[in-house]
Amino acid sequence: MIADPSPASLGFRMPAEWENHVSTWFSWPHKEASWPGKFEPVPQVFVEMTKILSEYEFVNINIKDNEQLLSVTQLLLAANVNMTKVTLHVNPTNDAWCRDHGPIYIKNENGERAIVDWGYNAWGDKYPPYDADDAVPIIIAQKQNLKLYQPGIVMEGGSIEVNGKGTLLTSEACLLNPNRNPHLNKAQIEGYLMAYLGVTNILWLGEGIIGDDTDGHIDDMTRFINPTTIVTAFEENQQDENYTILLENYERLLSMKDQDGKPFNIIKLPMPEPVYYEDVRLPASYANFLIANKCVLVPTYRSVNDQKAIDILQKHMPDRKIIGIDCTDLIWGLGAIHCVSQQEPA
C-alpha cells in the first residue's frame, strides 16, 4: 500500500547519480558460490574500486562479520587505501550486490534525506537465502537516523534509472516479470515509482541483454549521463544474440520524450565481444558504470572496444575522469561495477 502522505507528496525525489555524493556503498563479497571456481580474484576488484573512489568521496562498506572486518582492513591497508575516507560497517549480508539490496536514498529541497526500503527477493527467489540482504536498508536507516519508507513491493536498484528531473527508465522484462510483484499491473507499478521516487514520467524498454540473470536490469543497457542525454548499449554485429534486443530498445528510445515533452540525445555505447566463462555467456556491458564525484568507474573486459567505450563516455562527461576497471573476473558473478555499488547523495 502506498504511504499517505507519500514521499513524493512531501517533496522527496531520487537524485540522479551524477548529483553530489556523500559516499558510495559496497557490500564486501564473501559468497564464493556467486563466483564458482573463480572467487579468489574478486576481492581485489573491490580493493581497486575502493582505492579509486576514496580519492573522490567517502566509501562505506557492509561487512559480514568481525572476522571479515579484520581481513578486509588488512587488504585495504596492504593496497595503501586512504582509510580516513573508508568506513567498514558490520552489517551482515548474504551477497555483494549492493545496487539491488542497498538503501535507495531520496531527498527534498530542504536537504532532508530518507531511505526507501523496497522488498528484495534475489531477482525472483533465484538465490536464497537473502534475508540479511533484505534487511540492509533498515539497518543503515537506523544507524543514520533517517526516516524509512517501506512500500511493501519488490524492486531492485539496478532495475531503475532516473534523470533527477522527473523521468525514470526501466524495462518490461524485469518489472513486469511475475517473479517480482505478480499482484501488480504496469499502471500500479508506475504508481509506486511515482509515489516513492518523485518521478512523473516513466519510460519502458523491452528485453534485457543475454546472460543477465536479473531478468533485464536497465543498468546493463541504458543509462542517463545528464538530464537530457542517454547512453545505450548497441550491438553492431547482426549475428550476435544481443543485436535485435538492443536495436529494438534503441528504436524505442528514439521516440521517447522527457518530463517536459522533449526528445533525448541518444548516444550509442558499443558492446564488448561476447565474454564467456565455462561456456556461459556473461552479461558484459559498458553501461554498468558508476558515476561518482568527479569520476566514472567503467567496467572493461580485455576487449578491443574497451577504449572506445571509455572515449565515448569521456567525450560526453568531460567534467569527470573516466576510469576503466578490469571486470573480467567480476562479471563471472553476472554483474559489474554498478551492480555492486550504491550511491549516497549529499
C-alpha positions in Angstrom: 0.0 0.0 0.0 1.3 3.5 -0.9 2.1 5.6 2.1 -0.2 8.5 2.9 1.3 11.1 2.7 3.7 9.7 0.1 7.4 10.7 -0.1 6.6 12.5 -3.4 3.8 14.5 -1.9 6.3 15.6 0.8 8.7 16.8 -1.9 11.1 13.9 -1.9 12.7 12.6 -5.1 15.5 10.2 -6.0 18.5 12.3 -7.0 20.3 11.4 -10.3 23.6 9.5 -9.9 25.7 12.5 -11.1 24.4 14.7 -8.3 26.9 15.2 -5.4 27.6 12.1 -3.3 28.4 11.8 0.4 29.7 8.3 -0.3 29.4 5.1 -2.2 28.2 1.9 -0.5 29.6 -1.6 -1.2 28.8 -4.9 0.3 32.0 -6.9 0.5 32.0 -10.2 -1.3 32.1 -13.4 0.6 29.7 -15.8 -1.1 32.0 -18.0 -3.2 29.1 -19.7 -4.9 28.4 -16.4 -6.7 31.8 -16.8 -8.5 32.1 -20.6 -8.6 35.7 -21.7 -9.1 36.8 -18.1 -9.6 36.2 -16.2 -6.3 39.8 -15.6 -5.4 40.4 -12.5 -7.6 37.1 -10.8 -6.8 38.0 -9.1 -3.5 40.9 -7.4 -5.3 38.5 -5.7 -7.7 36.7 -4.3 -4.7 40.0 -3.1 -3.3 40.7 -1.3 -6.6 37.3 0.3 -6.7 37.5 1.4 -3.1 41.0 2.9 -3.5 40.0 4.9 -6.6 36.7 6.1 -5.2 38.2 7.2 -1.9 40.2 9.8 -3.8 36.9 11.5 -4.7 34.4 10.7 -1.9 33.9 8.6 1.2 33.3 4.8 0.9 31.0 2.9 3.2 31.3 -0.9 3.1 28.9 -3.5 4.6 31.0 -6.3 6.2 29.6 -9.7 7.0 31.1 -10.2 10.5 34.1 -9.3 12.7 36.3 -11.9 11.0 35.8 -10.3 7.7 36.2 -6.9 9.2 39.8 -7.8 10.1 40.6 -9.4 6.7 39.2 -6.5 4.7 41.0 -4.0 6.8 44.3 -5.8 6.1 43.5 -6.0 2.3 42.8 -2.2 2.1 45.8 -1.3 4.2 48.1 -3.5 2.0 46.9 -1.5 -1.0 47.6 1.8 0.7 43.9 2.8 0.7 43.3 6.1 2.5 41.3 4.6 5.4 40.3 8.1 6.7 37.9 8.0 3.7 36.6 4.5 4.3 34.2 3.1 6.9 33.6 -0.6 7.5 30.2 -1.5 9.0 29.4 -4.9 10.4 26.1 -5.1 8.6 25.5 -8.8 7.7 24.9 -9.7 4.1 24.2 -12.8 2.0 25.9 -11.5 -1.1 27.7 -8.5 -2.7 25.0 -6.9 -5.0 24.6 -3.6 -3.1 22.8 -1.9 -6.0 19.9 -4.2 -5.5 19.8 -4.8 -1.7 21.3 -1.5 -0.6 19.4 1.7 0.5 17.7 3.9 -2.1 18.1 7.4 -0.9 15.6 10.2 -1.6 15.8 13.8 -0.6 13.8 17.0 -0.6 14.5 20.7 -1.4 15.3 21.3 2.3 18.2 18.8 2.1 16.3 16.2 4.3 17.1 12.7 3.3 15.2 9.4 3.7 15.6 5.8 2.6 13.2 3.7 0.6 13.4 0.1 1.6 12.0 -1.9 -1.3 11.5 -5.6 -0.8 14.3 -7.8 -2.1 13.9 -11.4 -3.2 17.2 -12.1 -5.0 15.7 -11.5 -8.5 12.7 -13.7 -8.2 13.8 -16.1 -5.5 16.7 -17.3 -7.6 19.4 -17.3 -4.9 18.2 -17.9 -1.4 18.8 -17.1 1.4 18.6 -13.3 1.0 17.1 -12.3 4.4 20.3 -10.5 5.5 20.5 -8.6 2.3 16.8 -7.6 2.5 17.5 -6.1 6.0 20.4 -3.9 4.9 18.4 -0.6 4.2 16.6 -1.0 7.6 20.0 -1.2 9.4 21.5 1.7 7.6 18.4 3.9 8.1 18.6 3.1 11.9 22.4 3.9 12.0 22.0 7.1 10.1 18.8 8.1 11.9 16.9 8.6 8.6 13.2 8.1 8.0 12.5 4.8 6.4 9.7 4.2 3.8 8.7 0.6 3.1 6.5 0.3 0.0 6.0 -3.4 0.6 6.8 -4.5 -3.0 9.9 -6.0 -4.6 12.2 -3.6 -6.5 15.9 -3.5 -7.2 18.1 -0.5 -7.7 19.6 -1.9 -10.9 16.1 -2.0 -12.5 15.6 1.7 -12.3 17.4 4.7 -13.7 16.5 8.4 -13.1 17.5 11.7 -14.6 16.8 13.6 -11.4 14.2 15.8 -13.1 11.2 13.6 -13.1 11.9 10.8 -15.7 12.6 7.2 -14.9 13.8 4.4 -17.2 13.1 0.8 -16.6 12.4 -2.5 -18.5 9.2 -4.5 -19.0 11.3 -7.7 -18.8 12.2 -7.0 -15.2 9.4 -5.0 -13.6 6.6 -6.9 -15.2 8.1 -10.3 -14.5 5.6 -12.3 -12.4 8.5 -13.4 -10.1 8.6 -9.9 -8.6 5.1 -8.5 -8.0 2.6 -10.7 -9.7 -0.3 -8.9 -8.0 0.5 -5.6 -9.6 -0.1 -4.4 -13.2 2.0 -1.9 -15.1 0.0 1.1 -14.0 0.1 0.1 -10.4 3.9 -0.4 -10.5 4.2 3.1 -12.0 2.1 4.4 -9.2 4.6 3.1 -6.6 7.6 4.5 -8.6 5.9 7.9 -8.7 4.9 7.9 -5.1 8.2 6.8 -3.6 10.8 8.2 -6.1 9.2 11.5 -7.0 9.1 10.8 -10.8 6.3 11.8 -13.1 7.4 10.3 -16.4 8.1 6.6 -16.7 9.7 5.1 -19.8 9.8 1.4 -20.6 12.3 -0.6 -22.6 11.8 -4.2 -23.5 14.1 -7.2 -23.1 17.5 -7.3 -21.2 20.8 -8.5 -22.5 21.8 -12.1 -22.9 23.2 -13.7 -19.7 21.6 -11.2 -17.3 20.0 -13.3 -14.5 18.1 -10.3 -13.2 15.6 -10.6 -16.0 16.6 -7.4 -17.7 18.1 -4.7 -15.4 18.2 -1.3 -17.0 21.8 -0.7 -15.7 23.2 -3.3 -18.1 21.7 -1.5 -21.1 20.7 2.1 -20.9 21.8 5.0 -18.6 21.3 8.7 -18.1 24.5 10.7 -18.0 22.8 14.1 -17.7 19.1 15.1 -17.6 18.8 15.2 -21.4 21.4 12.6 -22.6 21.1 8.8 -22.6 23.8 6.3 -23.4 22.6 2.9 -24.6 24.4 -0.3 -25.3 24.3 -1.2 -29.0 25.5 -4.3 -30.7 26.9 -3.8 -34.2 27.3 -7.5 -35.0 24.0 -8.6 -36.6 24.8 -12.3 -35.8 25.1 -11.6 -32.1 22.2 -12.6 -29.8 22.0 -9.1 -28.4 21.7 -7.4 -31.8 17.9 -7.5 -32.1 17.3 -6.9 -28.4 19.4 -3.8 -28.3 18.2 -2.5 -31.6 14.6 -2.6 -30.5 15.4 -0.8 -27.3 17.4 1.8 -29.2 14.4 2.4 -31.6 12.1 2.8 -28.5 14.5 5.4 -27.1 14.4 7.5 -30.3 10.7 8.0 -29.9 10.7 8.8 -26.1 10.3 12.2 -24.6 11.5 13.6 -21.3 9.3 15.0 -18.5 8.9 18.3 -20.5 8.0 16.6 -23.7 11.4 17.0 -25.3 13.3 14.2 -27.1 16.6 12.9 -25.6 20.1 13.0 -27.0 20.7 9.3 -27.6 24.4 8.1 -27.7 25.3 4.6 -28.8 27.7 2.7 -26.5 29.4 -0.3 -28.1 29.2 -3.8 -26.5 32.4 -5.8 -25.9 32.8 -9.0 -27.8 31.0 -11.8 -26.1 32.6 -12.8 -22.8 32.3 -16.4 -21.8 33.4 -18.4 -18.7 33.0 -22.2 -18.7 30.9 -21.9 -21.8 28.4 -19.5 -20.1 27.7 -16.2 -21.9 28.1 -13.4 -19.3 26.3 -10.1 -19.2 29.3 -8.0 -20.0 28.3 -4.4 -20.8 30.0 -1.0 -20.6 26.7 0.5 -19.5 27.3 -0.9 -16.0 29.4 2.1 -14.9 29.2 4.1 -11.7 29.1 7.9 -11.8 30.8 9.3 -8.7 32.1 12.7 -7.6 34.5 13.9 -10.4 35.0 10.4 -11.8 33.2 7.5 -13.5 34.2 3.9 -13.0 33.7 1.9 -16.2 33.9 -1.9 -16.4 36.3 -3.2 -19.0 36.7 -6.8 -20.4 40.1 -7.0 -22.1 38.2 -6.2 -25.3 39.1 -4.1 -28.4 36.1 -2.0 -27.6 37.2 -1.1 -24.0 39.0 2.1 -25.0 36.2 3.1 -27.5 33.6 2.9 -24.7 35.8 5.0 -22.4 36.4 7.6 -25.0 32.7 8.0 -25.8 31.9 8.5 -22.1 34.8 10.9 -21.7 33.6 13.0 -24.6 30.1 13.3 -23.1 31.1 13.6 -19.5 34.1 16.0 -19.8 33.9 17.2 -16.2 34.7 13.7 -14.9 37.7 11.4 -15.2 36.6 8.2 -16.9 38.5 5.3 -15.3 38.4 1.7 -16.6 38.5 -1.2 -14.2 39.1 -4.7 -15.4 35.9 -6.7 -14.6 36.7 -9.8 -16.5 36.7 -11.8 -13.2 33.9 -9.8 -11.5 31.4 -10.4 -14.4 31.5 -14.2 -13.7 29.2 -13.3 -10.8 26.8 -11.9 -13.5 27.3 -8.3 -12.5 29.8 -5.5 -12.7 30.6 -2.1 -11.1 27.1 -0.6 -11.0 25.7 -3.8 -9.7 27.9 -3.9 -6.6 27.7 -0.2 -5.7 25.0 2.2 -4.4 25.5 6.0 -4.2 24.5 8.0 -1.1 23.6 11.6 -2.2 24.6 14.6 -0.2 
